[in-house]
């Protein structure tokens, strides 16, 4: 499944998966490292990143807590509350 990126697609699964992939890439971590910090398997994370499953709120909250990624960006592509380092690289 191809994933297009940001604001114009808001909460479409394809847009969310593109944001998840980009956030992981900007973190400099592979799927195994990134997902282990979220206390999940790389396979489970891959289903969200590949758009095979919708991202549940519980995982989005973990992204917010562990990686400082606001729910508004994860679900809607709103960049205003992103950490500066990430916002400048998007």
Phi and psi in radians as a Rosetta constraint file:
Dihedral C 1 N 2 CA 2 C 2 CIRCULARHARMONIC -1.427 0.35
Dihedral N 2 CA 2 C 2 N 3 CIRCULARHARMONIC 2.459 0.35
Dihedral C 2 N 3 CA 3 C 3 CIRCULARHARMONIC -2.063 0.35
Dihedral N 3 CA 3 C 3 N 4 CIRCULARHARMONIC 2.089 0.35
Dihedral C 3 N 4 CA 4 C 4 CIRCULARHARMONIC -1.552 0.35
Dihedral N 4 CA 4 C 4 N 5 CIRCULARHARMONIC 2.897 0.35
Dihedral C 4 N 5 CA 5 C 5 CIRCULARHARMONIC -1.609 0.35
Dihedral N 5 CA 5 C 5 N 6 CIRCULARHARMONIC -1.599 0.35
Dihedral C 5 N 6 CA 6 C 6 CIRCULARHARMONIC -1.953 0.35
Dihedral N 6 CA 6 C 6 N 7 CIRCULARHARMONIC -2.101 0.35
Dihedral C 6 N 7 CA 7 C 7 CIRCULARHARMONIC -0.975 0.35
Dihedral N 7 CA 7 C 7 N 8 CIRCULARHARMONIC -0.698 0.35
Dihedral C 7 N 8 CA 8 C 8 CIRCULARHARMONIC -1.136 0.35
Dihedral N 8 CA 8 C 8 N 9 CIRCULARHARMONIC -0.338 0.35
Dihedral C 8 N 9 CA 9 C 9 CIRCULARHARMONIC -1.786 0.35
Dihedral N 9 CA 9 C 9 N 10 CIRCULARHARMONIC -0.068 0.35
Dihedral C 9 N 10 CA 10 C 10 CIRCULARHARMONIC 0.732 0.35
Dihedral N 10 CA 10 C 10 N 11 CIRCULARHARMONIC -2.000 0.35
Dihedral C 10 N 11 CA 11 C 11 CIRCULARHARMONIC -1.704 0.35
Dihedral N 11 CA 11 C 11 N 12 CIRCULARHARMONIC 0.324 0.35
Dihedral C 11 N 12 CA 12 C 12 CIRCULARHARMONIC -1.054 0.35
Dihedral N 12 CA 12 C 12 N 13 CIRCULARHARMONIC 2.457 0.35
Dihedral C 12 N 13 CA 13 C 13 CIRCULARHARMONIC -0.920 0.35
Dihedral N 13 CA 13 C 13 N 14 CIRCULARHARMONIC -0.706 0.35
Dihedral C 13 N 14 CA 14 C 14 CIRCULARHARMONIC -1.111 0.35
Dihedral N 14 CA 14 C 14 N 15 CIRCULARHARMONIC -0.666 0.35
Dihedral C 14 N 15 CA 15 C 15 CIRCULARHARMONIC -1.244 0.35
Dihedral N 15 CA 15 C 15 N 16 CIRCULARHARMONIC -0.732 0.35
Dihedral C 15 N 16 CA 16 C 16 CIRCULARHARMONIC -1.078 0.35
Dihedral N 16 CA 16 C 16 N 17 CIRCULARHARMONIC -0.781 0.35
Dihedral C 16 N 17 CA 17 C 17 CIRCULARHARMONIC -1.127 0.35
Dihedral N 17 CA 17 C 17 N 18 CIRCULARHARMONIC -0.632 0.35
Dihedral C 17 N 18 CA 18 C 18 CIRCULARHARMONIC -1.116 0.35
Dihedral N 18 CA 18 C 18 N 19 CIRCULARHARMONIC -0.709 0.35
Dihedral C 18 N 19 CA 19 C 19 CIRCULARHARMONIC -1.137 0.35
Dihedral N 19 CA 19 C 19 N 20 CIRCULARHARMONIC -0.732 0.35
Dihedral C 19 N 20 CA 20 C 20 CIRCULARHARMONIC -1.065 0.35
Dihedral N 20 CA 20 C 20 N 21 CIRCULARHARMONIC -0.782 0.35
Dihedral C 20 N 21 CA 21 C 21 CIRCULARHARMONIC -1.076 0.35
Dihedral N 21 CA 21 C 21 N 22 CIRCULARHARMONIC -0.811 0.35
Dihedral C 21 N 22 CA 22 C 22 CIRCULARHARMONIC -1.120 0.35
Dihedral N 22 CA 22 C 22 N 23 CIRCULARHARMONIC -0.714 0.35
Dihedral C 22 N 23 CA 23 C 23 CIRCULARHARMONIC -1.089 0.35
Dihedral N 23 CA 23 C 23 N 24 CIRCULARHARMONIC -0.759 0.35
Dihedral C 23 N 24 CA 24 C 24 CIRCULARHARMONIC -1.100 0.35
Dihedral N 24 CA 24 C 24 N 25 CIRCULARHARMONIC -0.786 0.35
Dihedral C 24 N 25 CA 25 C 25 CIRCULARHARMONIC -1.049 0.35
Dihedral N 25 CA 25 C 25 N 26 CIRCULARHARMONIC -0.763 0.35
Dihedral C 25 N 26 CA 26 C 26 CIRCULARHARMONIC -1.174 0.35
Dihedral N 26 CA 26 C 26 N 27 CIRCULARHARMONIC -0.407 0.35
Dihedral C 26 N 27 CA 27 C 27 CIRCULARHARMONIC -1.297 0.35
Dihedral N 27 CA 27 C 27 N 28 CIRCULARHARMONIC -0.278 0.35
Dihedral C 27 N 28 CA 28 C 28 CIRCULARHARMONIC 1.352 0.35
Dihedral N 28 CA 28 C 28 N 29 CIRCULARHARMONIC 0.291 0.35
Dihedral C 28 N 29 CA 29 C 29 CIRCULARHARMONIC -1.957 0.35
Dihedral N 29 CA 29 C 29 N 30 CIRCULARHARMONIC 2.585 0.35
Dihedral C 29 N 30 CA 30 C 30 CIRCULARHARMONIC -1.412 0.35
Dihedral N 30 CA 30 C 30 N 31 CIRCULARHARMONIC 3.050 0.35
Dihedral C 30 N 31 CA 31 C 31 CIRCULARHARMONIC -1.041 0.35
Dihedral N 31 CA 31 C 31 N 32 CIRCULARHARMONIC -0.659 0.35
Dihedral C 31 N 32 CA 32 C 32 CIRCULARHARMONIC -1.137 0.35
Dihedral N 32 CA 32 C 32 N 33 CIRCULARHARMONIC -0.832 0.35
Dihedral C 32 N 33 CA 33 C 33 CIRCULARHARMONIC -1.144 0.35
Dihedral N 33 CA 33 C 33 N 34 CIRCULARHARMONIC -0.789 0.35
Dihedral C 33 N 34 CA 34 C 34 CIRCULARHARMONIC -1.110 0.35
Dihedral N 34 CA 34 C 34 N 35 CIRCULARHARMONIC -0.831 0.35
Dihedral C 34 N 35 CA 35 C 35 CIRCULARHARMONIC -1.208 0.35
Dihedral N 35 CA 35 C 35 N 36 CIRCULARHARMONIC -0.561 0.35
Dihedral C 35 N 36 CA 36 C 36 CIRCULARHARMONIC -1.132 0.35
Dihedral N 36 CA 36 C 36 N 37 CIRCULARHARMONIC -0.582 0.35
Dihedral C 36 N 37 CA 37 C 37 CIRCULARHARMONIC -1.188 0.35
Dihedral N 37 CA 37 C 37 N 38 CIRCULARHARMONIC -0.413 0.35
Dihedral C 37 N 38 CA 38 C 38 CIRCULARHARMONIC -1.595 0.35
Dihedral N 38 CA 38 C 38 N 39 CIRCULARHARMONIC 0.046 0.35
Dihedral C 38 N 39 CA 39 C 39 CIRCULARHARMONIC 1.065 0.35
Dihedral N 39 CA 39 C 39 N 40 CIRCULARHARMONIC 0.821 0.35
Dihedral C 39 N 40 CA 40 C 40 CIRCULARHARMONIC -2.536 0.35
Dihedral N 40 CA 40 C 40 N 41 CIRCULARHARMONIC 2.893 0.35
Dihedral C 40 N 41 CA 41 C 41 CIRCULARHARMONIC -1.381 0.35
Dihedral N 41 CA 41 C 41 N 42 CIRCULARHARMONIC 2.713 0.35
Dihedral C 41 N 42 CA 42 C 42 CIRCULARHARMONIC -1.064 0.35
Dihedral N 42 CA 42 C 42 N 43 CIRCULARHARMONIC -0.564 0.35
Dihedral C 42 N 43 CA 43 C 43 CIRCULARHARMONIC -1.147 0.35
Dihedral N 43 CA 43 C 43 N 44 CIRCULARHARMONIC -0.766 0.35
Dihedral C 43 N 44 CA 44 C 44 CIRCULARHARMONIC -1.118 0.35
Dihedral N 44 CA 44 C 44 N 45 CIRCULARHARMONIC -0.788 0.35
Dihedral C 44 N 45 CA 45 C 45 CIRCULARHARMONIC -1.064 0.35
Dihedral N 45 CA 45 C 45 N 46 CIRCULARHARMONIC -0.728 0.35
Dihedral C 45 N 46 CA 46 C 46 CIRCULARHARMONIC -1.018 0.35
Dihedral N 46 CA 46 C 46 N 47 CIRCULARHARMONIC -0.578 0.35
Dihedral C 46 N 47 CA 47 C 47 CIRCULARHARMONIC -1.153 0.35
Dihedral N 47 CA 47 C 47 N 48 CIRCULARHARMONIC -0.592 0.35
Dihedral C 47 N 48 CA 48 C 48 CIRCULARHARMONIC -1.308 0.35
Dihedral N 48 CA 48 C 48 N 49 CIRCULARHARMONIC -0.773 0.35
Dihedral C 48 N 49 CA 49 C 49 CIRCULARHARMONIC -1.188 0.35
Dihedral N 49 CA 49 C 49 N 50 CIRCULARHARMONIC -0.527 0.35
Dihedral C 49 N 50 CA 50 C 50 CIRCULARHARMONIC -1.587 0.35
Dihedral N 50 CA 50 C 50 N 51 CIRCULARHARMONIC -0.015 0.35
Dihedral C 50 N 51 CA 51 C 51 CIRCULARHARMONIC 1.355 0.35
Dihedral N 51 CA 51 C 51 N 52 CIRCULARHARMONIC 0.323 0.35
Dihedral C 51 N 52 CA 52 C 52 CIRCULARHARMONIC -1.424 0.35
Dihedral N 52 CA 52 C 52 N 53 CIRCULARHARMONIC -0.399 0.35
Dihedral C 52 N 53 CA 53 C 53 CIRCULARHARMONIC -2.412 0.35
Dihedral N 53 CA 53 C 53 N 54 CIRCULARHARMONIC 2.594 0.35
Dihedral C 53 N 54 CA 54 C 54 CIRCULARHARMONIC -1.252 0.35
Dihedral N 54 CA 54 C 54 N 55 CIRCULARHARMONIC 2.499 0.35
Dihedral C 54 N 55 CA 55 C 55 CIRCULARHARMONIC -1.308 0.35
Dihedral N 55 CA 55 C 55 N 56 CIRCULARHARMONIC 2.083 0.35
Dihedral C 55 N 56 CA 56 C 56 CIRCULARHARMONIC -1.316 0.35
Dihedral N 56 CA 56 C 56 N 57 CIRCULARHARMONIC 2.717 0.35
Dihedral C 56 N 57 CA 57 C 57 CIRCULARHARMONIC -0.997 0.35
Dihedral N 57 CA 57 C 57 N 58 CIRCULARHARMONIC -0.630 0.35
Dihedral C 57 N 58 CA 58 C 58 CIRCULARHARMONIC -1.061 0.35
Dihedral N 58 CA 58 C 58 N 59 CIRCULARHARMONIC -0.658 0.35
Dihedral C 58 N 59 CA 59 C 59 CIRCULARHARMONIC -1.324 0.35
Dihedral N 59 CA 59 C 59 N 60 CIRCULARHARMONIC -0.675 0.35
Dihedral C 59 N 60 CA 60 C 60 CIRCULARHARMONIC -1.050 0.35
Dihedral N 60 CA 60 C 60 N 61 CIRCULARHARMONIC -0.657 0.35
Dihedral C 60 N 61 CA 61 C 61 CIRCULARHARMONIC -1.145 0.35
Dihedral N 61 CA 61 C 61 N 62 CIRCULARHARMONIC -0.659 0.35
Dihedral C 61 N 62 CA 62 C 62 CIRCULARHARMONIC -1.132 0.35
Dihedral N 62 CA 62 C 62 N 63 CIRCULARHARMONIC -0.702 0.35
Dihedral C 62 N 63 CA 63 C 63 CIRCULARHARMONIC -1.035 0.35
Dihedral N 63 CA 63 C 63 N 64 CIRCULARHARMONIC -0.709 0.35
Dihedral C 63 N 64 CA 64 C 64 CIRCULARHARMONIC -1.131 0.35
Dihedral N 64 CA 64 C 64 N 65 CIRCULARHARMONIC -0.800 0.35
Dihedral C 64 N 65 CA 65 C 65 CIRCULARHARMONIC -1.232 0.35
Dihedral N 65 CA 65 C 65 N 66 CIRCULARHARMONIC -0.783 0.35
Dihedral C 65 N 66 CA 66 C 66 CIRCULARHARMONIC -1.499 0.35
Dihedral N 66 CA 66 C 66 N 67 CIRCULARHARMONIC -0.707 0.35
Dihedral C 66 N 67 CA 67 C 67 CIRCULARHARMONIC -1.947 0.35
Dihedral N 67 CA 67 C 67 N 68 CIRCULARHARMONIC 0.057 0.35
Dihedral C 67 N 68 CA 68 C 68 CIRCULARHARMONIC 1.044 0.35
Dihedral N 68 CA 68 C 68 N 69 CIRCULARHARMONIC 0.615 0.35
Dihedral C 68 N 69 CA 69 C 69 CIRCULARHARMONIC -1.721 0.35
Dihedral N 69 CA 69 C 69 N 70 CIRCULARHARMONIC 1.966 0.35
Dihedral C 69 N 70 CA 70 C 70 CIRCULARHARMONIC -1.162 0.35
Dihedral N 70 CA 70 C 70 N 71 CIRCULARHARMONIC 2.608 0.35
Dihedral C 70 N 71 CA 71 C 71 CIRCULARHARMONIC -1.035 0.35
Dihedral N 71 CA 71 C 71 N 72 CIRCULARHARMONIC -0.591 0.35
Dihedral C 71 N 72 CA 72 C 72 CIRCULARHARMONIC -1.086 0.35
Dihedral N 72 CA 72 C 72 N 73 CIRCULARHARMONIC -0.593 0.35
Dihedral C 72 N 73 CA 73 C 73 CIRCULARHARMONIC -1.347 0.35
Dihedral N 73 CA 73 C 73 N 74 CIRCULARHARMONIC -0.835 0.35
Dihedral C 73 N 74 CA 74 C 74 CIRCULARHARMONIC -0.955 0.35
Dihedral N 74 CA 74 C 74 N 75 CIRCULARHARMONIC -0.846 0.35
Dihedral C 74 N 75 CA 75 C 75 CIRCULARHARMONIC -1.617 0.35
Dihedral N 75 CA 75 C 75 N 76 CIRCULARHARMONIC -0.449 0.35
Dihedral C 75 N 76 CA 76 C 76 CIRCULARHARMONIC -2.223 0.35
Dihedral N 76 CA 76 C 76 N 77 CIRCULARHARMONIC -0.068 0.35
Dihedral C 76 N 77 CA 77 C 77 CIRCULARHARMONIC 1.333 0.35
Dihedral N 77 CA 77 C 77 N 78 CIRCULARHARMONIC 0.258 0.35
Dihedral C 77 N 78 CA 78 C 78 CIRCULARHARMONIC -1.381 0.35
Dihedral N 78 CA 78 C 78 N 79 CIRCULARHARMONIC 2.089 0.35
Dihedral C 78 N 79 CA 79 C 79 CIRCULARHARMONIC -1.585 0.35
Dihedral N 79 CA 79 C 79 N 80 CIRCULARHARMONIC -0.163 0.35
Dihedral C 79 N 80 CA 80 C 80 CIRCULARHARMONIC -1.029 0.35
Dihedral N 80 CA 80 C 80 N 81 CIRCULARHARMONIC -0.550 0.35
Dihedral C 80 N 81 CA 81 C 81 CIRCULARHARMONIC -1.796 0.35
Dihedral N 81 CA 81 C 81 N 82 CIRCULARHARMONIC 0.176 0.35
Dihedral C 81 N 82 CA 82 C 82 CIRCULARHARMONIC -1.217 0.35
Dihedral N 82 CA 82 C 82 N 83 CIRCULARHARMONIC 2.604 0.35
Dihedral C 82 N 83 CA 83 C 83 CIRCULARHARMONIC -0.989 0.35
Dihedral N 83 CA 83 C 83 N 84 CIRCULARHARMONIC 2.451 0.35
Dihedral C 83 N 84 CA 84 C 84 CIRCULARHARMONIC -0.920 0.35
Dihedral N 84 CA 84 C 84 N 85 CIRCULARHARMONIC -0.785 0.35
Dihedral C 84 N 85 CA 85 C 85 CIRCULARHARMONIC -0.989 0.35
Dihedral N 85 CA 85 C 85 N 86 CIRCULARHARMONIC -0.723 0.35
Dihedral C 85 N 86 CA 86 C 86 CIRCULARHARMONIC -1.328 0.35
Dihedral N 86 CA 86 C 86 N 87 CIRCULARHARMONIC -0.760 0.35
Dihedral C 86 N 87 CA 87 C 87 CIRCULARHARMONIC -1.031 0.35
Dihedral N 87 CA 87 C 87 N 88 CIRCULARHARMONIC -0.669 0.35
Dihedral C 87 N 88 CA 88 C 88 CIRCULARHARMONIC -1.279 0.35
Dihedral N 88 CA 88 C 88 N 89 CIRCULARHARMONIC -0.363 0.35
Dihedral C 88 N 89 CA 89 C 89 CIRCULARHARMONIC -1.639 0.35
Dihedral N 89 CA 89 C 89 N 90 CIRCULARHARMONIC -0.154 0.35
